[in-house]
Amino acid sequence: MPSAKTRRILVTNDDGIDAAGIRVLAKALAVLGEVWVVAPEKTQNAVGRAMTLHKPLRLRKMRARWFAVNGTPADCVTLAVCKLLEPTLPTLVVSGINKGWNLGDDVTNSGTVAGALEGMLHGIPSMAISLEDCTRASYAVAGHFAVRLAERILKSGLPEGTILNVNVPGSKKETIAGIQFTSLSQRRYHDPVVEKVDPRGGLYYWIAGERQSWAREKPSDHDAVEMNKVSVTPLHLDLTNYAALNSLKSWEKSLSKEKFTTVSSVRRGTKVNRDKTSI
């Protein structure tokens, strides 16, 4: 394991370079190595793994080893790993501390989780950390648990293709009931579309609603934080439903008997333009 003097730790977030959470996280992790902060210049909540493909990205140096990017968390990690810190890869990527939990199905929307996923895709051990959004919550408490988990990751590593998604209750450190490894809960929103009327009588909408969570399997991340425990959920990017894959294979034979005229004609003579940058 590299020593603290030789480690580089990359920190990002989706709340933006000026967010309180990232300042606390960077300071806390400094005991483990040289911290580099590369984060969006503006809030990028709920952008998921979006990447900027249709405008130039700019790195703006704020101070030593602190950079703002006019893009998403995934952009920030990609720029840091492939340009700013090249050729030396970070030893660890940590994304957070997010203001508000990232539980259950919400992880697919989360820019915080996306920052960690992007680090993992570059072969770097990575984790995301989020704190309950409430008046009693302390970023310092979340920073404490970030350091504890980072120390263990640096010592033991993570399974290949895996990140940790960490959610911390907004309680005093001494009252937190422990750390629990969990599965993702299901998470839905009751009445997710809120309709309003502007001063001119036109309708407009907010995507909001009341969060509702329940466990797929216990213990879930929702169960853990409800018991005032720190939830740690191992995540990976493979979204394949293998049980469904096996059951749907029975469709292959009958579907393959159909005539795919359009596909055949394209293969015979039509040139297909494949733009590798399009998504």
N, C-alpha and C positions, 0 to 999 in steps of 0.2 A: 504494500500500500504506500503511495507517495506520502512524503512528509508534508506538514502544513506549509513549509517554506516553498515547496514545489507545486502544490495544488493550485489549480484555478477553478473557482466556482462561479458559474454563470447564473445570474439571477434575472428573472423577467416577471411580468405580470400582465393582467388585462385592465387593471384600474388606472394605469398610466404612471409615468415617470415621477410625478409629484405626489403620488399616493403615500399616506402614512405607513401602510403595511409593508411596502417594499423597502422603505428606509429602515424600519425595525428589522426586517429579515436580513438585509445586507449587513447591518451592524452585528447581529447575532452570529451570522455565519463566518464573520471575519476571524473568529478563533480557530477555524478549521482550514483556512487557506486564503489566498488572494482573491477577493471578490470583484467580479466585473458585473456591472448592471447595464443591461440593454433592454429597454422597455418602450412601449408605445408612448408617443408624445401626448396622446389624448386617450380617454377612456375607450376601451375596446371590449366591453362586456358582451357576452353571448354571441361572439363572432365564431366560436368553434375553431376549426383548423383552417379558416379562410386565409388565403395568401393573396398578396397584391401582384397582379400580373399585367395591369393595363395603365400603370403610371410609374414613374421612377421613384425609387426609395432613397431616402437621404438619412445618413447618420449624423446626428448633431451632438457634439461633445459638450456635456454640461460641466464636467470637472473630471479630474483624474479617474479613469475607469468607469465613468458614468456616461451613458449615451442614450439619447432619445431617437426614436425612429417614427417616421410618418406612416406607420403600417400596423399590422396585427402582431399578436404574440408569436405566431408561427414565423412571420417575417423576421422578427427580432432575433429569434434563436438561429434561424438560417443565416442571417447576415453575420451574427457573432461567430458562429462556428466556421462558416465557409470563407469569411473575409477578415473580420476584425481580429480574431484570435488565431487565425491560420499561421503556421501549420500545427500549433499545439492545441489539441483538443482540451476542453474543460474536463476536469475529473468528475464533475457533478453539475447537473442543472436543477435549479429549484425555482418553481413558479409560485408567486404569491407575495405577501399574505393577502388573500382575497377578502374583501369586505362582504361577508355573507357566505354561507355554506354552499358547496357544490356536491349535492347528494343525488343518488339514484340516477334516473334518466337524464337529469340536468347536465351530467358530465358531457353529453354529446354536444351541448351548446356552449360549454364553458371555454372561454379564452384562456383561463388559468390552467385548466387541464390540458388544453391544446399546447401550451408552452412546454409542458413536461413531455407530452407525446412527441413533439418535434425533436426534443433532445434525445429521446429514446431512439427515434428513427435514425439519428446520426451516431448511434452506438454508445451513447453516454447514459450512465445511470441517472434517473430523473425522478422528481416527485413534485406534486402540486400540493399546496397547503392553503386552507381556507378557514376563516374564523366566523363564528356566529355573529350576525349583525344585531347587536343589542347594546343598550346603554352601559351595561356592566362589563362588556367584553374588553380584553386587553391584548393588544398586539404582542406585548412582551411575553405573555403566556404562550401564545402560538409560536413565537420565536424560540422559546425554550424547547418546545417539542420538536420544532424543525431541526434544531441542533442535535437533539438526541437521536432522531431518526437518521439524519445525515451521517452522524458518526457511525451508526450501525451499517448503513449502506456502504460507506467508505471502507469499513472493515470486512464486510461479508459479501458485498455486491448484491445484485438483484437477478432473478431469473431472466433469461434472454427474452427481449420483447416486452418487458413488464415495467410499468411505472407504479408508484404509490400515490393514491389520492387520499389526502389527509384532511380531516375535518375536526376542528377543535371547538368545544363548547365555550361559551362566553362566561366562564366562571373563574374564580380565583384558583391559582395553581394548586394550592393545598387541598381544595375541595374536589378536584377532578378525580373520578373514581378509577382511573387507569387507562390503559391503551388496549383497544380490541381490534383484531383483524376481522374484516367484515366483507359481506357481499353487497352489491348494489341493490338498493330498494327500488320499487316502482314509484314513479313520481308523476302526478298529474295536476292539472289546474282546474278548479271549479270556476265556471263562468269566465273563461280566459280572455274574452274580448269585451272591453269596456267601451261603450258608445257615449260620445259627448257631442255637444252642439257649440259651434264657435259663435262669436258675436254677430256674424252675418247670417246665422241660421243654417250654416252648412254642417254636415255630420263629419266627425273624425273619430278615430279609434286608438285605443291603447291595448297592447297585448299585456295583460296583467292577470288578475284572478288570484284565488286563494289556493296555496299549495296544499296538496294532499299526498301523503306518502304511506306506503305499506310494504311489507317485506315479501320478496320472492322466496328467499331462503334465510333462515336465521343462523347466526346473527347478521342483520343487515346494518348498513351505515346509519340508517334512521333509528334503528333500535339502540345502537351504541350511543349516539348523541343524546337520545331521550333519557338514557341512564347516566348521563353526565360523564361519558367516557370519550376519549379521543378515538375516532374511527379511522382506521387505515385500510383502504381497499386496494388490492392489487388489480390493475387494469392492463388490458392489451388491446391491440387494434383489430384483431381478427374478428369481424362481425358475422362470420359464417355460422349459420345454424346447422350444426352437423347432424342432429337428429332429423331435421326437415330434409336435409340433403339426401340422406339415405332413403327416406320414405318417398321423396319425389322422383327418385331414379326410375320408378315404375312408369313414369310419364314418357321417358326418353324414346322408347320404341315407337309408340303411336304418334308422337309429335314429329319424329324424324321421317315418317312416311309422307308428310305434306310436301308439296312442291314449293320451293322457295325461288320463284322466278326472278324476283328483283336481285336477290343475292347472286344467283347464277349468272345473270347478265352482267353484273358488275365484275364478277371474277373473270368472265370471258374477254372483256375488252375495255371496260370503262376504267379510266384512271381515277383513283381515289386520293384526294388530297388530305393527308393526315397532319394536322397541326399538333405537335407534341406539347405545346404550351396551353392548349385549350382544355378546359375542364367542364 
